[in-house]
Amino acid sequence: MNGTERKNITPGITVDIVLKKDQRTGQLTRGVVKDILTNSPNHPHGIKVRLQDGQVGRVKLIH
C-alpha cells in the first residue's frame, strides 16, 4: 500500500519513509509512526510523518 492517502496512516503503524536528505537516492527508512504532519487528505509525494525516533519524511510504503 502506498502512502499518498492520509486515511491509510495511523500512529503506531510501521512504514517506510524517504527522508529529505535521501530524496535524490530514494533510500527508504523503516520506522513506527508517531505523528502525522500533513493536514490534507492526500499528497502526491506521500504523507509527511514523524517517526517515534524523531525522523521526519514522506511515507512511501505501509506495512
N, C-alpha and C positions, 0 to 999 in steps of 0.2 A: 504494500500500500504506500502511495506517495504522500508527501507531507504538505500538499498545497491547500488543503481544506482544514480550517480551524476545528470543525466539529469532530474530526478524527483524532485529535490530540487532547489528552488529558494529563494533568500532573500524575506522575508515578509510572507512566509507561516508558518502555525502552525504545529509543530512537537512534538513528544515525543522522548526524548533522554535518554541515560544512561550515567550518569556522571562517571568519573574514580573511585570515591570513592564508587559508587553504583554497580560496575561491578559484585561483588560477589552475591549481593542480586537481581540484575536485576530491582531495583526500577526505575521507569520512572519519568522524569521531563518534564513538558509541557512548551513550550515557542515558541517565534517567531524568525525565523532565521534572523541573521544579516549578518554573513559571512560564506562562505563555505571554510573549511580549507583543505579538501582532494583534491589533484590535479588529481588523477587517475579517470577514468570514472566509476569505481565501486570498492567496498571494501566489503569483506565477512562479516565483523563485523558492517558495517554501515558507512556512510559518516560522517566524523567529521565536526561539525559546531560550531559556536559561536552564542549563543542566544543574543537577544537585552539587556538582563540583565547582560551579560558578562560571563555566564556559558558556559563551553565547554564540549561537549560529542558527542557520536555517535548516529545517527538517527536510531530509531527502528520502528517508525510509522509516517506516514504522514497523516494529517487530511485534 
